[in-house]
Amino acid sequence: MVHAMGPMGTEGLFRTACEVTLSLMRDQREPLMSVLKTFLHDPLVEWSKPKGPAKTQASETGEIDTHTHTHTR
């Protein structure tokens, strides 16, 4: 794995890129955490496949479309 990092190994561009990335993440902690907390607390995200009978995508789209039209009129 170290050979894939080039002739300088872990002390070359890889280390510099890691240091810059870590520095940016530390400087921009609040915006980064706000994005990551959304993934943690968003109840609408389905991380696994549904266990019941699966709906077709067309019927789901139709339900969403109907729901949207009733609220926008």
PDB file with SEQRES, HELIX, SHEET and CRYST1 records, atoms N, CA, C and O in Angstrom:
SEQRES   1 A   73  MET VAL HIS ALA MET GLY PRO MET GLY THR GLU GLY LEU          
SEQRES   2 A   73  PHE ARG THR ALA CYS GLU VAL THR LEU SER LEU MET ARG          
SEQRES   3 A   73  ASP GLN ARG GLU PRO LEU MET SER VAL LEU LYS THR PHE          
SEQRES   4 A   73  LEU HIS ASP PRO LEU VAL GLU TRP SER LYS PRO LYS GLY          
SEQRES   5 A   73  PRO ALA LYS THR GLN ALA SER GLU THR GLY GLU ILE ASP          
SEQRES   6 A   73  THR HIS THR HIS THR HIS THR ARG                              
HELIX    1 AA1 VAL A    2  MET A    5  5                                   4    
HELIX    2 AA2 GLY A    9  GLU A   11  5                                   3    
HELIX    3 AA3 LEU A   13  ASP A   27  1                                  15    
HELIX    4 AA4 ARG A   29  HIS A   41  1                                  13    
HELIX    5 AA5 GLN A   57  THR A   72  1                                  16    
CRYST1    1.000    1.000    1.000  90.00  90.00  90.00 P 1           1          
ATOM      1  N   MET A   1       0.822  -1.189   0.000  1.00  0.00           N  
ATOM      2  CA  MET A   1       0.000   0.000   0.000  1.00  0.00           C  
ATOM      3  C   MET A   1       0.873   1.264   0.000  1.00  0.00           C  
ATOM      4  O   MET A   1       0.554   2.244  -0.673  1.00  0.00           O  
ATOM      5  N   VAL A   2       1.952   1.231   0.744  1.00  0.00           N  
ATOM      6  CA  VAL A   2       2.834   2.397   0.817  1.00  0.00           C  
ATOM      7  C   VAL A   2       3.464   2.674  -0.541  1.00  0.00           C  
ATOM      8  O   VAL A   2       3.680   3.835  -0.887  1.00  0.00           O  
ATOM      9  N   HIS A   3       3.759   1.646  -1.310  1.00  0.00           N  
ATOM     10  CA  HIS A   3       4.361   1.833  -2.635  1.00  0.00           C  
ATOM     11  C   HIS A   3       3.410   2.569  -3.573  1.00  0.00           C  
ATOM     12  O   HIS A   3       3.858   3.265  -4.484  1.00  0.00           O  
ATOM     13  N   ALA A   4       2.115   2.423  -3.362  1.00  0.00           N  
ATOM     14  CA  ALA A   4       1.132   3.103  -4.212  1.00  0.00           C  
ATOM     15  C   ALA A   4       1.105   4.607  -3.960  1.00  0.00           C  
ATOM     16  O   ALA A   4       0.558   5.355  -4.771  1.00  0.00           O  
ATOM     17  N   MET A   5       1.681   5.060  -2.859  1.00  0.00           N  
ATOM     18  CA  MET A   5       1.673   6.482  -2.510  1.00  0.00           C  
ATOM     19  C   MET A   5       2.810   7.255  -3.166  1.00  0.00           C  
ATOM     20  O   MET A   5       2.957   8.455  -2.933  1.00  0.00           O  
ATOM     21  N   GLY A   6       3.602   6.593  -3.971  1.00  0.00           N  
ATOM     22  CA  GLY A   6       4.667   7.279  -4.680  1.00  0.00           C  
ATOM     23  C   GLY A   6       6.015   7.072  -4.029  1.00  0.00           C  
ATOM     24  O   GLY A   6       6.126   6.345  -3.042  1.00  0.00           O  
ATOM     25  N   PRO A   7       7.050   7.711  -4.577  1.00  0.00           N  
ATOM     26  CA  PRO A   7       8.410   7.495  -4.081  1.00  0.00           C  
ATOM     27  C   PRO A   7       8.640   8.020  -2.662  1.00  0.00           C  
ATOM     28  O   PRO A   7       9.548   7.553  -1.976  1.00  0.00           O  
ATOM     29  N   MET A   8       7.839   8.973  -2.220  1.00  0.00           N  
ATOM     30  CA  MET A   8       8.013   9.519  -0.871  1.00  0.00           C  
ATOM     31  C   MET A   8       7.249   8.715   0.180  1.00  0.00           C  
ATOM     32  O   MET A   8       7.403   8.960   1.377  1.00  0.00           O  
ATOM     33  N   GLY A   9       6.428   7.761  -0.256  1.00  0.00           N  
ATOM     34  CA  GLY A   9       5.673   6.942   0.696  1.00  0.00           C  
ATOM     35  C   GLY A   9       4.658   7.773   1.468  1.00  0.00           C  
ATOM     36  O   GLY A   9       3.927   8.579   0.891  1.00  0.00           O  
ATOM     37  N   THR A  10       4.625   7.568   2.770  1.00  0.00           N  
ATOM     38  CA  THR A  10       3.646   8.281   3.601  1.00  0.00           C  
ATOM     39  C   THR A  10       4.074   9.704   3.930  1.00  0.00           C  
ATOM     40  O   THR A  10       3.290  10.458   4.507  1.00  0.00           O  
ATOM     41  N   GLU A  11       5.275  10.085   3.585  1.00  0.00           N  
ATOM     42  CA  GLU A  11       5.771  11.427   3.905  1.00  0.00           C  
ATOM     43  C   GLU A  11       5.650  12.404   2.746  1.00  0.00           C  
ATOM     44  O   GLU A  11       6.121  13.535   2.859  1.00  0.00           O  
ATOM     45  N   GLY A  12       5.043  12.015   1.650  1.00  0.00           N  
ATOM     46  CA  GLY A  12       4.964  12.876   0.472  1.00  0.00           C  
ATOM     47  C   GLY A  12       3.635  13.587   0.348  1.00  0.00           C  
ATOM     48  O   GLY A  12       3.123  14.174   1.301  1.00  0.00           O  
ATOM     49  N   LEU A  13       3.088  13.519  -0.862  1.00  0.00           N  
ATOM     50  CA  LEU A  13       1.832  14.199  -1.165  1.00  0.00           C  
ATOM     51  C   LEU A  13       0.672  13.669  -0.336  1.00  0.00           C  
ATOM     52  O   LEU A  13      -0.234  14.424   0.018  1.00  0.00           O  
ATOM     53  N   PHE A  14       0.693  12.378  -0.024  1.00  0.00           N  
ATOM     54  CA  PHE A  14      -0.383  11.798   0.773  1.00  0.00           C  
ATOM     55  C   PHE A  14      -0.477  12.478   2.133  1.00  0.00           C  
ATOM     56  O   PHE A  14      -1.566  12.852   2.567  1.00  0.00           O  
ATOM     57  N   ARG A  15       0.644  12.636   2.797  1.00  0.00           N  
ATOM     58  CA  ARG A  15       0.646  13.266   4.123  1.00  0.00           C  
ATOM     59  C   ARG A  15       0.202  14.726   4.038  1.00  0.00           C  
ATOM     60  O   ARG A  15      -0.573  15.193   4.873  1.00  0.00           O  
ATOM     61  N   THR A  16       0.693  15.437   3.034  1.00  0.00           N  
ATOM     62  CA  THR A  16       0.310  16.837   2.850  1.00  0.00           C  
ATOM     63  C   THR A  16      -1.189  16.957   2.611  1.00  0.00           C  
ATOM     64  O   THR A  16      -1.844  17.830   3.179  1.00  0.00           O  
ATOM     65  N   ALA A  17      -1.729  16.080   1.772  1.00  0.00           N  
ATOM     66  CA  ALA A  17      -3.168  16.110   1.494  1.00  0.00           C  
ATOM     67  C   ALA A  17      -3.969  15.807   2.755  1.00  0.00           C  
ATOM     68  O   ALA A  17      -4.998  16.436   3.001  1.00  0.00           O  
ATOM     69  N   CYS A  18      -3.510  14.856   3.548  1.00  0.00           N  
ATOM     70  CA  CYS A  18      -4.197  14.526   4.804  1.00  0.00           C  
ATOM     71  C   CYS A  18      -4.153  15.692   5.788  1.00  0.00           C  
ATOM     72  O   CYS A  18      -5.153  15.981   6.446  1.00  0.00           O  
ATOM     73  N   GLU A  19      -3.018  16.358   5.896  1.00  0.00           N  
ATOM     74  CA  GLU A  19      -2.884  17.490   6.813  1.00  0.00           C  
ATOM     75  C   GLU A  19      -3.776  18.648   6.394  1.00  0.00           C  
ATOM     76  O   GLU A  19      -4.420  19.272   7.238  1.00  0.00           O  
ATOM     77  N   VAL A  20      -3.820  18.942   5.098  1.00  0.00           N  
ATOM     78  CA  VAL A  20      -4.661  20.032   4.598  1.00  0.00           C  
ATOM     79  C   VAL A  20      -6.135  19.700   4.813  1.00  0.00           C  
ATOM     80  O   VAL A  20      -6.914  20.558   5.229  1.00  0.00           O  
ATOM     81  N   THR A  21      -6.516  18.457   4.531  1.00  0.00           N  
ATOM     82  CA  THR A  21      -7.907  18.043   4.715  1.00  0.00           C  
ATOM     83  C   THR A  21      -8.321  18.148   6.175  1.00  0.00           C  
ATOM     84  O   THR A  21      -9.395  18.671   6.472  1.00  0.00           O  
ATOM     85  N   LEU A  22      -7.499  17.667   7.081  1.00  0.00           N  
ATOM     86  CA  LEU A  22      -7.806  17.737   8.503  1.00  0.00           C  
ATOM     87  C   LEU A  22      -7.892  19.177   8.979  1.00  0.00           C  
ATOM     88  O   LEU A  22      -8.763  19.515   9.781  1.00  0.00           O  
ATOM     89  N   SER A  23      -7.002  20.024   8.497  1.00  0.00           N  
ATOM     90  CA  SER A  23      -7.030  21.438   8.863  1.00  0.00           C  
ATOM     91  C   SER A  23      -8.321  22.104   8.398  1.00  0.00           C  
ATOM     92  O   SER A  23      -8.936  22.865   9.145  1.00  0.00           O  
ATOM     93  N   LEU A  24      -8.730  21.814   7.158  1.00  0.00           N  
ATOM     94  CA  LEU A  24      -9.979  22.382   6.647  1.00  0.00           C  
ATOM     95  C   LEU A  24     -11.187  21.884   7.428  1.00  0.00           C  
ATOM     96  O   LEU A  24     -12.113  22.647   7.702  1.00  0.00           O  
ATOM     97  N   MET A  25     -11.177  20.604   7.785  1.00  0.00           N  
ATOM     98  CA  MET A  25     -12.291  20.059   8.559  1.00  0.00           C  
ATOM     99  C   MET A  25     -12.364  20.700   9.940  1.00  0.00           C  
ATOM    100  O   MET A  25     -13.457  20.933  10.457  1.00  0.00           O  
ATOM    101  N   ARG A  26     -11.223  20.982  10.533  1.00  0.00           N  
ATOM    102  CA  ARG A  26     -11.217  21.647  11.843  1.00  0.00           C  
ATOM    103  C   ARG A  26     -11.702  23.087  11.730  1.00  0.00           C  
ATOM    104  O   ARG A  26     -12.446  23.563  12.588  1.00  0.00           O  
ATOM    105  N   ASP A  27     -11.279  23.785  10.668  1.00  0.00           N  
ATOM    106  CA  ASP A  27     -11.683  25.177  10.475  1.00  0.00           C  
ATOM    107  C   ASP A  27     -13.168  25.303  10.163  1.00  0.00           C  
ATOM    108  O   ASP A  27     -13.805  26.276  10.566  1.00  0.00           O  
ATOM    109  N   GLN A  28     -13.713  24.346   9.460  1.00  0.00           N  
ATOM    110  CA  GLN A  28     -15.113  24.386   9.022  1.00  0.00           C  
ATOM    111  C   GLN A  28     -15.955  23.352   9.777  1.00  0.00           C  
ATOM    112  O   GLN A  28     -16.814  22.698   9.185  1.00  0.00           O  
ATOM    113  N   ARG A  29     -15.715  23.211  11.049  1.00  0.00           N  
ATOM    114  CA  ARG A  29     -16.384  22.175  11.836  1.00  0.00           C  
ATOM    115  C   ARG A  29     -17.893  22.361  11.890  1.00  0.00           C  
ATOM    116  O   ARG A  29     -18.635  21.400  11.689  1.00  0.00           O  
ATOM    117  N   GLU A  30     -18.360  23.561  12.154  1.00  0.00           N  
ATOM    118  CA  GLU A  30     -19.800  23.794  12.303  1.00  0.00           C  
ATOM    119  C   GLU A  30     -20.587  23.476  11.032  1.00  0.00           C  
ATOM    120  O   GLU A  30     -21.584  22.759  11.112  1.00  0.00           O  
ATOM    121  N   PRO A  31     -20.179  23.983   9.858  1.00  0.00           N  
ATOM    122  CA  PRO A  31     -20.937  23.616   8.649  1.00  0.00           C  
ATOM    123  C   PRO A  31     -20.897  22.113   8.363  1.00  0.00           C  
ATOM    124  O   PRO A  31     -21.894  21.535   7.932  1.00  0.00           O  
ATOM    125  N   LEU A  32     -19.760  21.493   8.599  1.00  0.00           N  
ATOM    126  CA  LEU A  32     -19.639  20.062   8.361  1.00  0.00           C  
ATOM    127  C   LEU A  32     -20.540  19.273   9.307  1.00  0.00           C  
ATOM    128  O   LEU A  32     -21.212  18.331   8.885  1.00  0.00           O  
ATOM    129  N   MET A  33     -20.556  19.651  10.577  1.00  0.00           N  
ATOM    130  CA  MET A  33     -21.391  18.945  11.547  1.00  0.00           C  
ATOM    131  C   MET A  33     -22.875  19.144  11.266  1.00  0.00           C  
ATOM    132  O   MET A  33     -23.669  18.230  11.485  1.00  0.00           O  
ATOM    133  N   SER A  34     -23.261  20.315  10.788  1.00  0.00           N  
ATOM    134  CA  SER A  34     -24.680  20.530  10.486  1.00  0.00           C  
ATOM    135  C   SER A  34     -25.135  19.626   9.345  1.00  0.00           C  
ATOM    136  O   SER A  34     -26.264  19.136   9.357  1.00  0.00           O  
ATOM    137  N   VAL A  35     -24.276  19.402   8.369  1.00  0.00           N  
ATOM    138  CA  VAL A  35     -24.616  18.491   7.272  1.00  0.00           C  
ATOM    139  C   VAL A  35     -24.656  17.052   7.775  1.00  0.00           C  
ATOM    140  O   VAL A  35     -25.570  16.304   7.429  1.00  0.00           O  
ATOM    141  N   LEU A  36     -23.687  16.659   8.580  1.00  0.00           N  
ATOM    142  CA  LEU A  36     -23.638  15.284   9.068  1.00  0.00           C  
ATOM    143  C   LEU A  36     -24.770  14.982  10.044  1.00  0.00           C  
ATOM    144  O   LEU A  36     -25.284  13.863  10.051  1.00  0.00           O  
ATOM    145  N   LYS A  37     -25.171  15.947  10.865  1.00  0.00           N  
ATOM    146  CA  LYS A  37     -26.285  15.731  11.796  1.00  0.00           C  
ATOM    147  C   LYS A  37     -27.595  15.521  11.058  1.00  0.00           C  
ATOM    148  O   LYS A  37     -28.479  14.817  11.548  1.00  0.00           O  
ATOM    149  N   THR A  38     -27.728  16.121   9.892  1.00  0.00           N  
ATOM    150  CA  THR A  38     -28.925  15.903   9.087  1.00  0.00           C  
ATOM    151  C   THR A  38     -29.050  14.434   8.730  1.00  0.00           C  
ATOM    152  O   THR A  38     -30.140  13.869   8.823  1.00  0.00           O  
ATOM    153  N   PHE A  39     -27.973  13.813   8.329  1.00  0.00           N  
ATOM    154  CA  PHE A  39     -28.010  12.388   8.002  1.00  0.00           C  
ATOM    155  C   PHE A  39     -28.314  11.541   9.234  1.00  0.00           C  
ATOM    156  O   PHE A  39     -28.953  10.495   9.126  1.00  0.00           O  
ATOM    157  N   LEU A  40     -27.865  11.983  10.385  1.00  0.00           N  
ATOM    158  CA  LEU A  40     -28.074  11.220  11.606  1.00  0.00           C  
ATOM    159  C   LEU A  40     -29.519  11.295  12.087  1.00  0.00           C  
ATOM    160  O   LEU A  40     -30.070  10.295  12.548  1.00  0.00           O  
ATOM    161  N   HIS A  41     -30.140  12.475  11.983  1.00  0.00           N  
ATOM    162  CA  HIS A  41     -31.455  12.691  12.577  1.00  0.00           C  
ATOM    163  C   HIS A  41     -32.612  12.728  11.591  1.00  0.00           C  
ATOM    164  O   HIS A  41     -33.757  12.888  12.013  1.00  0.00           O  
ATOM    165  N   ASP A  42     -32.357  12.586  10.293  1.00  0.00           N  
ATOM    166  CA  ASP A  42     -33.431  12.701   9.313  1.00  0.00           C  
ATOM    167  C   ASP A  42     -34.290  11.438   9.319  1.00  0.00           C  
ATOM    168  O   ASP A  42     -33.813  10.370   8.934  1.00  0.00           O  
ATOM    169  N   PRO A  43     -35.541  11.542   9.747  1.00  0.00           N  
ATOM    170  CA  PRO A  43     -36.387  10.348   9.815  1.00  0.00           C  
ATOM    171  C   PRO A  43     -36.877   9.879   8.448  1.00  0.00           C  
ATOM    172  O   PRO A  43     -37.410   8.775   8.340  1.00  0.00           O  
ATOM    173  N   LEU A  44     -36.714  10.678   7.415  1.00  0.00           N  
ATOM    174  CA  LEU A  44     -37.210  10.306   6.099  1.00  0.00           C  
ATOM    175  C   LEU A  44     -36.243   9.441   5.307  1.00  0.00           C  
ATOM    176  O   LEU A  44     -36.607   8.879   4.274  1.00  0.00           O  
ATOM    177  N   VAL A  45     -35.043   9.336   5.779  1.00  0.00           N  
ATOM    178  CA  VAL A  45     -34.051   8.547   5.064  1.00  0.00           C  
ATOM    179  C   VAL A  45     -34.271   7.072   5.386  1.00  0.00           C  
ATOM    180  O   VAL A  45     -34.336   6.686   6.553  1.00  0.00           O  
ATOM    181  N   GLU A  46     -34.385   6.259   4.351  1.00  0.00           N  
ATOM    182  CA  GLU A  46     -34.520   4.821   4.542  1.00  0.00           C  
ATOM    183  C   GLU A  46     -33.167   4.178   4.279  1.00  0.00           C  
ATOM    184  O   GLU A  46     -32.680   4.187   3.148  1.00  0.00           O  
ATOM    185  N   TRP A  47     -32.564   3.625   5.312  1.00  0.00           N  
ATOM    186  CA  TRP A  47     -31.239   3.045   5.185  1.00  0.00           C  
ATOM    187  C   TRP A  47     -31.294   1.576   4.790  1.00  0.00           C  
ATOM    188  O   TRP A  47     -30.275   0.995   4.417  1.00  0.00           O  
ATOM    189  N   SER A  48     -32.470   0.972   4.869  1.00  0.00           N  
ATOM    190  CA  SER A  48     -32.590  -0.429   4.477  1.00  0.00           C  
ATOM    191  C   SER A  48     -33.785  -0.599   3.560  1.00  0.00           C  
ATOM    192  O   SER A  48     -34.609   0.305   3.416  1.00  0.00           O  
ATOM    193  N   LYS A  49     -33.868  -1.767   2.941  1.00  0.00           N  
ATOM    194  CA  LYS A  49     -34.979  -2.045   2.046  1.00  0.00           C  
ATOM    195  C   LYS A  49     -36.245  -2.272   2.876  1.00  0.00           C  
ATOM    196  O   LYS A  49     -36.165  -2.796   3.987  1.00  0.00           O  
ATOM    197  N   PRO A  50     -37.409  -1.884   2.352  1.00  0.00           N  
ATOM    198  CA  PRO A  50     -38.651  -2.123   3.088  1.00  0.00           C  
ATOM    199  C   PRO A  50     -38.896  -3.624   3.253  1.00  0.00           C  
ATOM    200  O   PRO A  50     -38.578  -4.413   2.364  1.00  0.00           O  
ATOM    201  N   LYS A  51     -39.469  -4.012   4.409  1.00  0.00           N  
ATOM    202  CA  LYS A  51     -39.678  -5.426   4.702  1.00  0.00           C  
ATOM    203  C   LYS A  51     -41.010  -5.941   4.182  1.00  0.00           C  
ATOM    204  O   LYS A  51     -41.163  -7.146   3.984  1.00  0.00           O  
ATOM    205  N   GLY A  52     -41.969  -5.069   3.958  1.00  0.00           N  
ATOM    206  CA  GLY A  52     -43.281  -5.487   3.493  1.00  0.00           C  
ATOM    207  C   GLY A  52     -43.318  -5.585   1.986  1.00  0.00           C  
ATOM    208  O   GLY A  52     -42.282  -5.540   1.321  1.00  0.00           O  
ATOM    209  N   PRO A  53     -44.536  -5.720   1.443  1.00  0.00           N  
ATOM    210  CA  PRO A  53     -44.654  -5.734  -0.019  1.00  0.00           C  
ATOM    211  C   PRO A  53     -44.198  -4.403  -0.596  1.00  0.00           C  
ATOM    212  O   PRO A  53     -44.620  -3.338  -0.144  1.00  0.00           O  
ATOM    213  N   ALA A  54     -43.349  -4.475  -1.581  1.00  0.00           N  
ATOM    214  CA  ALA A  54     -42.762  -3.262  -2.157  1.00  0.00           C  
ATOM    215  C   ALA A  54     -43.732  -2.606  -3.122  1.00  0.00           C  
ATOM    216  O   ALA A  54     -44.394  -3.283  -3.908  1.00  0.00           O  
ATOM    217  N   LYS A  55     -43.812  -1.285  -3.059  1.00  0.00           N  
ATOM    218  CA  LYS A  55     -44.620  -0.528  -4.011  1.00  0.00           C  
ATOM    219  C   LYS A  55     -43.792  -0.290  -5.260  1.00  0.00           C  
ATOM    220  O   LYS A  55     -42.562  -0.272  -5.210  1.00  0.00           O  
ATOM    221  N   THR A  56     -44.464  -0.110  -6.358  1.00  0.00           N  
ATOM    222  CA  THR A  56     -43.732   0.242  -7.568  1.00  0.00           C  
ATOM    223  C   THR A  56     -43.393   1.717  -7.517  1.00  0.00           C  
ATOM    224  O   THR A  56     -44.076   2.501  -6.858  1.00  0.00           O  
ATOM    225  N   GLN A  57     -42.354   2.084  -8.204  1.00  0.00           N  
ATOM    226  CA  GLN A  57     -41.922   3.474  -8.181  1.00  0.00           C  
ATOM    227  C   GLN A  57     -42.977   4.382  -8.792  1.00  0.00           C  
ATOM    228  O   GLN A  57     -43.141   5.515  -8.340  1.00  0.00           O  
ATOM    229  N   ALA A  58     -43.692   3.921  -9.802  1.00  0.00           N  
ATOM    230  CA  ALA A  58     -44.714   4.747 -10.441  1.00  0.00           C  
ATOM    231  C   ALA A  58     -45.830   5.074  -9.466  1.00  0.00           C  
ATOM    232  O   ALA A  58     -46.310   6.208  -9.444  1.00  0.00           O  
ATOM    233  N   SER A  59     -46.258   4.105  -8.653  1.00  0.00           N  
ATOM    234  CA  SER A  59     -47.333   4.393  -7.703  1.00  0.00           C  
ATOM    235  C   SER A  59     -46.856   5.342  -6.617  1.00  0.00           C  
ATOM    236  O   SER A  59     -47.613   6.211  -6.184  1.00  0.00           O  
ATOM    237  N   GLU A  60     -45.616   5.192  -6.168  1.00  0.00           N  
ATOM    238  CA  GLU A  60     -45.076   6.113  -5.173  1.00  0.00           C  
ATOM    239  C   GLU A  60     -45.001   7.520  -5.745  1.00  0.00           C  
ATOM    240  O   GLU A  60     -45.331   8.488  -5.060  1.00  0.00           O  
ATOM    241  N   THR A  61     -44.574   7.639  -6.985  1.00  0.00           N  
ATOM    242  CA  THR A  61     -44.477   8.948  -7.626  1.00  0.00           C  
ATOM    243  C   THR A  61     -45.856   9.571  -7.759  1.00  0.00           C  
ATOM    244  O   THR A  61     -46.016  10.772  -7.544  1.00  0.00           O  
ATOM    245  N   GLY A  62     -46.853   8.769  -8.110  1.00  0.00           N  
ATOM    246  CA  GLY A  62     -48.212   9.274  -8.228  1.00  0.00           C  
ATOM    247  C   GLY A  62     -48.751   9.765  -6.902  1.00  0.00           C  
ATOM    248  O   GLY A  62     -49.419  10.798  -6.847  1.00  0.00           O  
ATOM    249  N   GLU A  63     -48.465   9.029  -5.820  1.00  0.00           N  
ATOM    250  CA  GLU A  63     -48.918   9.449  -4.497  1.00  0.00           C  
ATOM    251  C   GLU A  63     -48.264  10.765  -4.103  1.00  0.00           C  
ATOM    252  O   GLU A  63     -48.925  11.659  -3.575  1.00  0.00           O  
ATOM    253  N   ILE A  64     -46.997  10.879  -4.353  1.00  0.00           N  
ATOM    254  CA  ILE A  64     -46.283  12.108  -4.014  1.00  0.00           C  
ATOM    255  C   ILE A  64     -46.804  13.259  -4.860  1.00  0.00           C  
ATOM    256  O   ILE A  64     -47.011  14.362  -4.355  1.00  0.00           O  
ATOM    257  N   ASP A  65     -47.015  13.003  -6.151  1.00  0.00           N  
ATOM    258  CA  ASP A  65     -47.504  14.038  -7.052  1.00  0.00           C  
ATOM    259  C   ASP A  65     -48.886  14.517  -6.623  1.00  0.00           C  
ATOM    260  O   ASP A  65     -49.135  15.723  -6.613  1.00  0.00           O  
ATOM    261  N   THR A  66     -49.788  13.610  -6.269  1.00  0.00           N  
ATOM    262  CA  THR A  66     -51.127  13.981  -5.815  1.00  0.00           C  
ATOM    263  C   THR A  66     -51.048  14.785  -4.527  1.00  0.00           C  
ATOM    264  O   THR A  66     -51.737  15.793  -4.376  1.00  0.00           O  
ATOM    265  N   HIS A  67     -50.219  14.347  -3.610  1.00  0.00           N  
ATOM    266  CA  HIS A  67     -50.051  15.046  -2.333  1.00  0.00           C  
ATOM    267  C   HIS A  67     -49.512  16.460  -2.562  1.00  0.00           C  
ATOM    268  O   HIS A  67     -49.931  17.400  -1.887  1.00  0.00           O  
ATOM    269  N   THR A  68     -48.598  16.609  -3.496  1.00  0.00           N  
ATOM    270  CA  THR A  68     -48.018  17.918  -3.805  1.00  0.00           C  
ATOM    271  C   THR A  68     -49.060  18.847  -4.408  1.00  0.00           C  
ATOM    272  O   THR A  68     -49.137  20.019  -4.038  1.00  0.00           O  
ATOM    273  N   HIS A  69     -49.856  18.336  -5.327  1.00  0.00           N  
ATOM    274  CA  HIS A  69     -50.861  19.175  -5.983  1.00  0.00           C  
ATOM    275  C   HIS A  69     -51.934  19.647  -5.008  1.00  0.00           C  
ATOM    276  O   HIS A  69     -52.434  20.762  -5.155  1.00  0.00           O  
ATOM    277  N   THR A  70     -52.299  18.845  -4.028  1.00  0.00           N  
ATOM    278  CA  THR A  70     -53.331  19.280  -3.082  1.00  0.00           C  
ATOM    279  C   THR A  70     -52.818  20.399  -2.191  1.00  0.00           C  
ATOM    280  O   THR A  70     -53.602  21.232  -1.737  1.00  0.00           O  
ATOM    281  N   HIS A  71     -51.531  20.434  -1.937  1.00  0.00           N  
ATOM    282  CA  HIS A  71     -50.980  21.477  -1.071  1.00  0.00           C  
ATOM    283  C   HIS A  71     -50.567  22.737  -1.820  1.00  0.00           C  
ATOM    284  O   HIS A  71     -50.376  23.784  -1.200  1.00  0.00           O  
ATOM    285  N   THR A  72     -50.426  22.658  -3.128  1.00  0.00           N  
ATOM    286  CA  THR A  72     -49.980  23.829  -3.878  1.00  0.00           C  
ATOM    287  C   THR A  72     -51.129  24.609  -4.489  1.00  0.00           C  
ATOM    288  O   THR A  72     -50.916  25.712  -4.992  1.00  0.00           O  
ATOM    289  N   ARG A  73     -52.322  24.078  -4.461  1.00  0.00           N  
ATOM    290  CA  ARG A  73     -53.461  24.786  -5.063  1.00  0.00           C  
ATOM    291  C   ARG A  73     -54.101  25.726  -4.098  1.00  0.00           C  
ATOM    292  O   ARG A  73     -55.072  26.399  -4.443  1.00  0.00           O  
TER     293      ARG A  73                                                      
END                                                                             
